[in-house]
Amino acid sequence: MTRISRRGLLKTGAAAGVLAASGLPLRAQAKKGGRLRAGLSGANTSDSWDGRTHSDLYMIASAQGAVFDSLTEIKADGSLAGELATDWEASADAKVWTFNLRQGVTFHNGKAFGADDVIESLQIHVAEGAKSAAQPIISTITEMKKITDHQVQFTLEAGNADFPYLMSDYHLLMYPAGQIEEAIAKGIGTGLYKVESFEPGVRMVASRVDGHYKDGDAGWFDEIEYIAINDNTARMNALMTGQVDAINRIDFKTEALLRANPMIRIQEVTGNQQYTFPMLTNVAPFNDVNVRKALKYGVNRQEMVDKILLGHGRVGNDTPIGPANQFFNDEMEQIAYDPDRAKFHLKEAGLDSLDVDMSASNAAFEGAVDAAQLYQASAKMGGININVVQEPADGYWSNVWLKKPWCACYWSGRATEDWMFSSAYEEGVPWNDTQWGREDSERFQNLLLEARAELDTNKRREMYYEMQQILRDEGGVILPMFANYVQAVASKVSHPETIGNLWQMDNGRMAERWWMS
């Protein structure tokens, strides 16, 4: 079997033939032993082992990164590899996909893994009443068929060259068939680590599974302990005082203190992490495209990169497709801060000025409240009066995001354009945080479906370029900046040369990929 990169997969489309399998081995000096203690943000008291609900790093790292597996995974170098699938092949039109499953794998309760587990684990995302962020992925499957105990076939409603990538989505965890309720309650997966204790929003402890199928390639710690530390100062202090060995999302304002400590090492990775301000386009005044345009011209993007990111990122252009994507439109004119144009669009909307609330919390991203206040100051010059409502960190994602008309938010980005667009901008999907739909842009929604099934790379590029321009000009998201992932580890923690840039903390897989030196 040969591995194929994301770029290679998209260039060749999905011509029938076997794609992908194993990832790169870790460096030879990796050694077993020790306990990794990580202080992580993104935890909530409502957290559970139900992958349908996962939305931030704490549960991504705990679940897909340690206790559970998915069919495929994206390696640190951006290539696609098999996890519980060994390989897969597609029909020439990319509509029928057949996955071969890894044999000899057992769940932590001893049950053997097979095709039934795959089918039941995916079906829960489209069950009646299910509120899963992966619903847009699974709803495109018209038939799931068990061919043998270790082979499953998916028929899609339309061709999708990205389908194997979508199976790596962190919501799509594999549970034991017939025992899914119990598995969600207790954390029963096939991952490298089995749950020893779990207190939602507080702490998770897991121990390494003996005789795991990844032995020799991953999983070097004897134990992992993930401590929920949502407060940035507390996270930094925990690392500085040796209470934890790694933290995510460091505060750029205190970066110098960490760098000055010889026992701490900073990791910085450029990816598609985006800090955003989504507005509900079906709620006044955001249902007026001229109001949306006024808000786009009212934000000083470079000021945010300079003052919030302290240079650790780049200016955004109100489209979620970033510099790490294959079809990133770098030819598109950048929206610049222009108070006069903001005033012009307000007048086009029939307004002399605009008074709006924006909800913000540093739970959205580090510095979100400061960013909102910067936006408040710059927008005022364009006749826009923003009232910044500081929201509690706990419960932000359940009580504010998707519910308040305008708020601060962040996205990690996705490995492919269709994955990103279909997660956040396809009409009717659960995480469409601007409520963008056909009423806003029928052209965008049509292009989304056409590009998904298109196997010609040049045609795909044209479609995705146009979609980015439509979002920039008409969309309901203000995306002022792409932020690098900046995190810190104790010097005794080692890792491969390449660190994943899809999610924080090595794509959330630090428990698998790192070791104690």
Secondary structure, 3 states (H helix, E strand, C coil): CCCEEHHHHHHHCCCCCEECCCCCCCCCCCCCCCEEEEEECCCCCCCCCCHHHCCCHHHHHHHHHHHCCCCEEECCCCEEEECCEEEEEECCCCCEEEEEECCCCECCCCCECCHHHHHHHHHHHHCCCCCCCCHHHHCCEEEEEEEECCEEEEEECCCCCCHHHHCCCCCCCCCCCCCHHHHHHHCCCCCCEEEEEEECCCEEEEEECCCCCCCCCCCCCCEEEEEECCCHHHHHHHHHCCCCCEECCCCHHHHHHHHCCCCEEEEEECCCCEEEEEECCCCCCCCCHHHHHHHHHCCCHHHHHHHCCCCCEEECCCCCCCCCCCCCCCCCCCCCCCHHHHHHHHHHCCCCCEEEEEEECCCCCCCHHHHHHHHHHHHHCCCEEEEEEECCCCCHHHHCCCCCCEECEEECCCCCHHHHHHHHCCCCCCCCCCCCCCCCCHHHHHHHHHHHHCCCHHHHHHHHHHHHHHHHHHCCEEEEEEECEEEEEECCEECCCCCCCCCHHHHCCHHHHCEEC
